[in-house]
Amino acid sequence: MRHGKKINHLGRKTAHRKSMLANMACSLIEHKRINTTLAKAKALKQFVEPMITKSKDDTTHNRRIVFSRLRQKEAVTELFRDVASKVGDRPGGYTRIIKLGNRLGDNAEMAMIELVDYNELYNASKPEKKSTRRSRRGGGKSTTAAPVATETKAAESKSETKASNEEE
């Protein structure tokens, strides 16, 4: 039984797994997008999102915590300088995983993981929503114009009937 075993070991020992995730996180911060297997992308998402949350509050303590996990000074400075300013108002969900299909060699599921705020294709073309709402109660037609039109039609039909009666 696997009660309480939430971490994906990725077929590696602990030290190897932590080093691999640290290297992948540094690559993600540097390049803003990387291609990897789906299992590694999901593990990387769990690894990197708490560090991005810590980078929003630039304190020495948070820098030391992030540096102890990333182990690259350049990645830490870029995370706290560039990435934190870009995701400052976002409450979470800093990464996006897009499935790419299967790898030719071993048929492994491939995925692209990227930082959400750095993709201009998805963020640039969001149309503004209309603030007005339409109701189902005949909002398109004016309610006062309809009775006037029926009254004029009724008056015309009465005058036509009187004219036809006078002719006879």
Residue frames relative to the residue before (quaternion, step in Angstrom):
aa qw qx qy qz dx dy dz
M 1.0000 0.0000 0.0000 0.0000 0.00 0.00 0.00
R 0.2536 -0.7869 0.5489 0.1235 3.54 -1.07 0.73
H 0.1037 0.8165 -0.5569 0.1119 3.57 0.77 1.00
G 0.8652 0.1191 -0.0949 0.4777 3.57 -0.91 0.97
K 0.5586 0.5836 -0.4029 0.4302 3.60 1.19 0.34
K 0.0071 -0.8633 0.5028 -0.0432 3.54 0.22 1.32
I 0.6416 0.5550 -0.3396 0.4062 3.61 1.07 -0.54
N 0.3452 -0.7030 0.5839 0.2137 3.52 -1.08 0.80
H 0.3329 -0.7921 0.4816 0.1728 3.58 -0.52 1.18
L 0.2735 -0.8154 0.4735 0.1900 3.60 1.29 -0.29
G 0.6065 -0.6043 0.3465 0.3833 3.61 1.10 0.60
R 0.6326 0.5174 -0.3236 0.4767 3.59 1.17 0.54
K 0.5412 -0.5728 0.4948 0.3663 3.53 -1.29 0.33
T 0.7191 -0.4864 0.2849 0.4064 3.57 -1.24 0.40
A 0.6927 0.4795 -0.2933 0.4519 3.60 0.79 -0.98
H 0.6472 0.5136 -0.3146 0.4672 3.57 1.00 -0.83
R 0.6611 0.5148 -0.3040 0.4534 3.58 0.94 -0.89
K 0.6729 0.4909 -0.3028 0.4632 3.59 0.92 -0.87
S 0.6466 0.5100 -0.3191 0.4691 3.59 1.00 -0.76
M 0.6529 0.5160 -0.3129 0.4578 3.56 0.97 -0.88
L 0.6791 0.4800 -0.2971 0.4692 3.60 0.89 -0.88
A 0.6240 0.5259 -0.3432 0.4650 3.60 1.06 -0.68
N 0.6622 0.4956 -0.3045 0.4725 3.59 0.96 -0.84
M 0.6647 0.4917 -0.3108 0.4689 3.58 0.95 -0.82
A 0.6356 0.5222 -0.3315 0.4619 3.60 1.03 -0.73
C 0.6419 0.5095 -0.3240 0.4727 3.59 1.01 -0.78
S 0.6446 0.5073 -0.3174 0.4757 3.59 1.02 -0.76
L 0.6443 0.5181 -0.3202 0.4625 3.57 1.00 -0.79
I 0.6656 0.4876 -0.3086 0.4733 3.59 0.95 -0.82
E 0.6825 0.4927 -0.2908 0.4549 3.58 0.99 -0.80
H 0.8044 0.3065 -0.1369 0.4901 3.59 0.78 -1.04
K 0.3814 -0.7611 0.4362 0.2915 3.60 1.33 -0.27
R 0.7898 0.0935 -0.0468 0.6044 3.62 1.26 -0.10
I 0.0762 0.7901 -0.6060 0.0515 3.60 -0.89 0.90
N 0.3510 -0.7017 0.5808 0.2170 3.53 -1.27 0.52
T 0.1485 0.7696 -0.6039 0.1447 3.56 -0.91 0.96
T 0.6510 -0.4712 0.3721 0.4645 3.58 -1.23 -0.17
L 0.6510 -0.5474 0.3623 0.3811 3.54 -1.22 0.51
A 0.6519 0.5149 -0.3227 0.4536 3.60 0.96 -0.80
K 0.6655 0.4813 -0.3071 0.4807 3.59 0.96 -0.80
A 0.6270 0.5375 -0.3407 0.4493 3.60 1.04 -0.72
K 0.6599 0.4937 -0.3119 0.4728 3.59 0.98 -0.80
A 0.6511 0.4963 -0.3174 0.4785 3.58 1.01 -0.77
L 0.6465 0.5196 -0.3165 0.4603 3.58 1.02 -0.79
K 0.6089 0.5527 -0.3542 0.4453 3.59 1.03 -0.72
Q 0.6761 0.4739 -0.2894 0.4843 3.60 0.93 -0.86
F 0.6595 0.5205 -0.3025 0.4502 3.58 1.12 -0.62
V 0.7843 0.3985 -0.1865 0.4374 3.58 0.82 -1.01
E 0.6104 0.5927 -0.3742 0.3689 3.63 0.99 -0.62
P 0.6476 0.4859 -0.3598 0.4637 3.69 0.88 -0.61
M 0.6364 0.5176 -0.3405 0.4595 3.60 1.09 -0.60
I 0.6251 0.5117 -0.3446 0.4782 3.60 1.04 -0.64
T 0.6197 0.5276 -0.3390 0.4719 3.58 1.06 -0.71
K 0.6601 0.4943 -0.3086 0.4741 3.60 0.97 -0.79
S 0.6426 0.5465 -0.3342 0.4204 3.60 1.04 -0.66
K 0.5520 0.6171 -0.4004 0.3927 3.61 1.18 -0.33
D 0.7233 0.2997 -0.2001 0.5891 3.59 1.20 -0.53
D 0.1819 -0.8363 0.5118 0.0745 3.58 -0.10 1.30
T 0.2246 0.7410 -0.5987 0.2052 3.54 -0.12 1.34
T 0.6445 -0.5204 0.3866 0.4054 3.56 -1.24 0.35
H 0.6327 0.5431 -0.3311 0.4417 3.56 1.00 -0.79
N 0.6765 0.4807 -0.2948 0.4736 3.60 0.91 -0.92
R 0.6210 0.5324 -0.3436 0.4613 3.60 1.03 -0.71
R 0.6725 0.4934 -0.3028 0.4610 3.59 0.94 -0.81
I 0.6266 0.5250 -0.3373 0.4669 3.58 1.03 -0.74
V 0.6849 0.4758 -0.2847 0.4728 3.58 0.87 -0.96
F 0.6555 0.5100 -0.3209 0.4551 3.61 0.97 -0.80
S 0.6300 0.5370 -0.3505 0.4381 3.60 1.04 -0.64
R 0.7106 0.4188 -0.2626 0.5006 3.59 1.16 -0.47
L 0.7237 0.4312 -0.2600 0.4720 3.62 0.98 -0.73
R 0.1651 -0.8474 0.4822 0.1484 3.60 1.08 -0.83
Q 0.6707 0.3993 -0.3314 0.5301 3.61 1.12 0.58
K 0.4298 -0.7414 0.4592 0.2339 3.53 -0.60 1.20
E 0.6510 0.5318 -0.3260 0.4325 3.59 0.94 -0.84
A 0.6535 0.5081 -0.3128 0.4657 3.58 1.00 -0.82
V 0.6454 0.5176 -0.3247 0.4583 3.59 1.00 -0.78
T 0.6736 0.4849 -0.3111 0.4630 3.59 0.89 -0.86
E 0.6562 0.4905 -0.3233 0.4736 3.61 0.98 -0.73
L 0.6251 0.5387 -0.3365 0.4538 3.58 1.04 -0.74
F 0.7323 0.4220 -0.2477 0.4735 3.59 0.83 -0.92
R 0.7004 0.4611 -0.2825 0.4658 3.62 1.07 -0.59
D 0.8180 0.2927 -0.1376 0.4757 3.58 0.52 -1.18
V 0.7263 0.4536 -0.2644 0.4437 3.55 0.67 -1.12
A 0.6619 0.5215 -0.3204 0.4326 3.60 0.90 -0.86
S 0.6565 0.4971 -0.3248 0.4653 3.59 1.01 -0.69
K 0.6584 0.5161 -0.3087 0.4525 3.58 1.09 -0.66
V 0.7731 0.3266 -0.1736 0.5153 3.61 1.02 -0.78
G 0.2716 0.8270 -0.4663 0.1577 3.58 1.23 0.31
D 0.7651 0.3625 -0.2051 0.4910 3.60 0.95 -0.78
R 0.5544 0.6130 -0.3949 0.4011 3.61 1.24 -0.14
P 0.3701 -0.7703 0.4704 0.2200 3.63 -0.70 0.97
G 0.7788 -0.1656 0.1191 0.5931 3.62 1.20 -0.20
G 0.6945 0.4723 -0.3289 0.4317 3.58 -1.26 -0.08
Y 0.1654 0.8435 -0.4921 0.1377 3.56 0.86 1.01
T 0.7540 0.3280 -0.1916 0.5359 3.60 1.19 -0.39
R 0.1996 -0.7501 0.6214 0.1064 3.52 -1.29 0.50
I 0.1762 -0.7688 0.6075 0.0945 3.59 -0.95 0.90
I 0.0602 -0.7848 0.6167 -0.0079 3.56 -0.79 1.11
K 0.3633 -0.7419 0.5232 0.2091 3.57 -0.71 1.09
L 0.2374 -0.8110 0.5283 0.0825 3.56 -0.94 0.95
G 0.6386 -0.4784 0.3619 0.4820 3.62 1.15 -0.25
N 0.6213 -0.5614 0.4053 0.3668 3.54 -1.27 -0.28
R 0.5031 -0.6437 0.4909 0.3025 3.54 -1.16 0.70
L 0.5544 -0.6515 0.4093 0.3174 3.57 -1.01 0.82
G 0.6929 0.5291 -0.3029 0.3850 3.59 0.83 -0.92
D 0.8420 0.0748 0.0031 0.5343 3.58 0.73 -1.03
N 0.4745 -0.7135 0.4056 0.3182 3.59 1.28 0.29
A 0.3194 0.7424 -0.5228 0.2711 3.59 1.09 0.68
E 0.4997 -0.6418 0.4852 0.3209 3.58 -1.07 0.72
M 0.1834 -0.7919 0.5771 0.0792 3.57 -0.74 1.09
A 0.0354 -0.7876 0.6152 -0.0013 3.53 -1.20 0.62
M 0.2930 -0.7044 0.6129 0.2056 3.52 -1.30 0.43
I 0.1151 -0.7675 0.6279 0.0584 3.56 -0.87 0.99
E 0.0218 0.8126 -0.5775 0.0750 3.54 -0.85 1.01
L 0.5092 -0.5958 0.5152 0.3469 3.52 -1.29 0.35
V 0.5192 -0.7076 0.3879 0.2817 3.55 -0.68 1.15
D 0.7323 0.4655 -0.2609 0.4230 3.59 0.77 -0.98
Y 0.6636 0.5142 -0.3147 0.4429 3.60 1.19 -0.22
N 0.5925 0.5450 -0.3852 0.4511 3.62 1.19 0.05
E 0.2563 -0.8085 0.5152 0.1236 3.58 -0.32 1.27
L 0.5678 0.6086 -0.3965 0.3874 3.61 1.13 -0.46
Y 0.7324 0.4046 -0.2376 0.4935 3.58 0.93 -0.85
N 0.7296 0.4634 -0.2515 0.4356 3.60 0.97 -0.77
A 0.6572 0.5679 -0.3246 0.3745 3.62 1.01 -0.72
S 0.7995 0.3409 -0.1608 0.4676 3.59 0.82 -0.92
K 0.3213 0.7218 -0.5543 0.2619 3.58 0.77 0.95
P 0.2999 -0.7686 0.5315 0.1917 3.62 -0.50 1.11
E 0.5132 -0.6269 0.4920 0.3188 3.53 -1.20 0.64
K 0.3868 -0.7141 0.5328 0.2379 3.55 -0.96 0.85
K 0.5063 -0.6326 0.4883 0.3240 3.56 -1.13 0.66
S 0.4073 -0.7276 0.5008 0.2322 3.52 -0.99 0.82
T 0.6313 0.5226 -0.3459 0.4568 3.60 1.19 -0.37
R 0.2339 -0.7586 0.5937 0.1317 3.52 -1.18 0.64
R 0.3498 -0.7279 0.5511 0.2098 3.52 -1.06 0.72
S 0.2500 -0.7484 0.5909 0.1683 3.55 -0.99 0.78
R 0.5164 -0.6543 0.4604 0.3055 3.55 -1.22 0.41
R 0.5857 0.6086 -0.3609 0.3954 3.60 1.24 0.00
G 0.7169 -0.4803 0.2835 0.4183 3.60 0.66 0.98
G 0.1744 0.8252 -0.5201 0.1348 3.55 0.90 0.84
G 0.6254 0.5769 -0.3371 0.4030 3.60 1.16 -0.47
K 0.7546 0.3426 -0.1956 0.5243 3.61 1.04 -0.67
S 0.4631 -0.6615 0.5145 0.2885 3.51 -1.15 0.64
T 0.4176 -0.7331 0.4774 0.2456 3.61 -0.82 0.95
T 0.6573 0.5151 -0.3281 0.4416 3.63 1.10 -0.51
A 0.6305 0.5559 -0.3454 0.4173 3.60 1.07 -0.55
A 0.6243 0.5798 -0.3478 0.3913 3.61 0.99 -0.69
P 0.6883 0.4519 -0.3258 0.4646 3.70 0.77 -0.78
V 0.6093 0.5451 -0.3627 0.4472 3.61 1.01 -0.66
A 0.6588 0.5072 -0.3124 0.4595 3.56 0.94 -0.85
T 0.6754 0.4762 -0.3141 0.4674 3.61 0.91 -0.77
E 0.6280 0.5298 -0.3469 0.4523 3.61 1.05 -0.67
T 0.6661 0.4867 -0.3183 0.4671 3.60 0.93 -0.80
K 0.6338 0.5138 -0.3398 0.4678 3.58 1.03 -0.69
A 0.6473 0.5092 -0.3215 0.4674 3.57 0.99 -0.79
A 0.6502 0.5070 -0.3209 0.4661 3.62 0.97 -0.80
E 0.6419 0.5162 -0.3278 0.4626 3.59 0.99 -0.76
S 0.6713 0.4935 -0.3121 0.4565 3.57 0.92 -0.86
K 0.6260 0.5236 -0.3410 0.4666 3.63 1.08 -0.67
S 0.6715 0.4863 -0.3116 0.4642 3.58 0.93 -0.84
E 0.6294 0.5230 -0.3425 0.4616 3.57 1.06 -0.66
T 0.6608 0.4970 -0.3197 0.4628 3.59 0.97 -0.79
K 0.6317 0.5127 -0.3418 0.4703 3.63 1.05 -0.70
A 0.6542 0.5111 -0.3178 0.4580 3.58 0.96 -0.83
S 0.6697 0.4865 -0.3048 0.4712 3.57 0.95 -0.77
N 0.6398 0.5153 -0.3261 0.4678 3.62 1.09 -0.69
E 0.6452 0.5194 -0.3220 0.4585 3.62 1.03 -0.72
E 0.6371 0.5338 -0.3274 0.4494 3.55 1.07 -0.72
E 0.6694 0.5073 -0.3098 0.4456 3.56 1.00 -0.68
